[in-house]
Amino acid sequence: MTTPETPGDAYGLSRPTMADARDAMHRVHGHTGRSSWARLLAAAKLTGNETDEPSLLRLLETMTNLDPVSRLCAQALRIRLTSHTHLAAAQLATRSPA
Amino acid sequence: MNLATDNGMTGAALFDRLGEPGRMRQLAGYDLFHPGLRDALDRIAARSAQRLGAPVSMASVLLDSAQLVIGRHGVPDAGDDLQGIPAEWSLCAHTVLTGRPYLVADGDADPRHAGNPMLALTHLRSYAGVPLTDGSGHVLGAHCVLEAAPRHFTDADLAVLTEGAADIMRVLEGYRVD
């Protein structure tokens, strides 16, 4: 398993974005993915074009309360988010001079 | 998202398979976050670990892009902050995708997993997992043990895990919400 490291990655893991959330909602809801995504954005009062972390966190919070499948989707993105945070800290620690 | 996995497929292809809508609906039919469920599954994980002489055991479900640990033994409890790992690093994802027991005798020497950050960071090297399959045939997750040393798991070891997996599914059925 080799993963090209790009800026912002931690051990090859990229931090989840709004686009990742959109892709995930489309994936898990199948043919209702587009309408589910639109419903989520409306409930969160977001456009889907935001790039800041608070907007992503607001989206995940709204996703958690949208329906049971979306809740699991939000949980998966949270795991990826917290994994990235932990791994980025670990990577920084190993690269810091003693 | 990360596009390299040790499943031999791109991240997007892995997530599409795990996130199949019918499978996700089945998973959503359980109250996976109920504290009572976690306590019961922790006990089953502890029993499997004890019977197999392994330091770590887990009961997990595979969401579309991450492994969610719902029962654990020997894993540091990171509380609500960290409840799983990305799917592309999940050995249990292999168990779920094949629907069969999955074994890794020595992750360091296995080209499929030699670069897996989860193994490198936890210093765990061997793995045995069996699928958690519901009554409709969906493979929801896996029951596994992990070791810090290389280990060749036997059929008897897999029988213990399979028994644990059956107990886990019985407990899960008590937490259906639909």
Contacts between the chains, C-beta under 8 A, distances in Angstrom:
chain1	res1	chain2	res2	distance
A	1	B	4	5.8
A	1	B	5	6.6
A	1	B	6	3.9
A	1	B	88	7.9
A	1	B	112	7.4
A	1	B	113	7.1
A	1	B	114	7.6
A	1	B	115	4.4
A	1	B	116	6.0
A	2	B	4	6.1
A	2	B	115	6.0
A	3	B	2	6.0
A	3	B	3	7.6
A	3	B	4	3.9
A	3	B	115	7.7
A	4	B	4	7.6
A	9	B	2	7.5
A	11	B	117	4.1
A	11	B	121	7.8
A	12	B	2	5.5
A	12	B	4	6.5
A	12	B	117	7.0
A	13	B	2	5.2
A	13	B	86	5.9
A	13	B	117	7.6
A	14	B	1	5.6
A	14	B	2	5.6
A	16	B	1	7.0
A	20	B	1	5.4
A	20	B	65	8.0
A	23	B	12	7.8
A	23	B	15	7.9
A	24	B	15	7.3
A	24	B	19	7.0
A	24	B	64	5.9
A	24	B	65	6.3
A	27	B	15	6.2
A	27	B	16	6.0
A	27	B	19	4.2
A	27	B	64	5.8
A	28	B	19	4.7
A	28	B	21	6.1
A	28	B	24	4.5
A	28	B	64	5.4
A	29	B	21	6.3
A	30	B	21	3.7
A	67	B	28	7.8
A	68	B	28	3.6
A	68	B	29	7.5
A	68	B	177	7.4
A	69	B	21	7.7
A	69	B	24	5.1
A	69	B	25	6.1
A	69	B	28	4.6
A	71	B	28	7.2
A	72	B	24	6.3
A	72	B	27	5.8
A	72	B	28	5.7
A	72	B	32	7.7
A	72	B	63	5.2
A	72	B	64	7.6
A	72	B	68	7.9
A	73	B	19	7.8
A	73	B	24	7.6
A	73	B	63	7.2
A	73	B	64	6.3
A	75	B	63	6.2
A	75	B	66	7.4
A	75	B	68	6.1
A	75	B	83	7.5
A	76	B	63	3.8
A	76	B	64	5.5
A	76	B	65	4.5
A	76	B	66	4.0
A	76	B	68	7.3
A	76	B	84	8.0
A	76	B	87	7.6
A	77	B	65	7.0
A	77	B	66	7.7
A	78	B	83	7.9
A	79	B	63	7.7
A	79	B	66	3.8
A	79	B	67	7.6
A	79	B	68	6.7
A	79	B	82	7.3
A	79	B	83	6.1
A	79	B	84	4.3
A	79	B	85	6.9
A	79	B	86	7.0
A	80	B	1	7.6
A	80	B	65	6.2
A	80	B	66	5.8
A	80	B	86	5.4
A	82	B	81	5.6
A	82	B	82	4.8
A	82	B	83	8.0
A	83	B	66	7.9
A	83	B	82	6.8
A	83	B	84	7.9
A	83	B	85	6.1
A	83	B	86	5.6
A	86	B	82	6.2
A	87	B	117	7.1
A	87	B	121	7.8
A	90	B	121	6.9
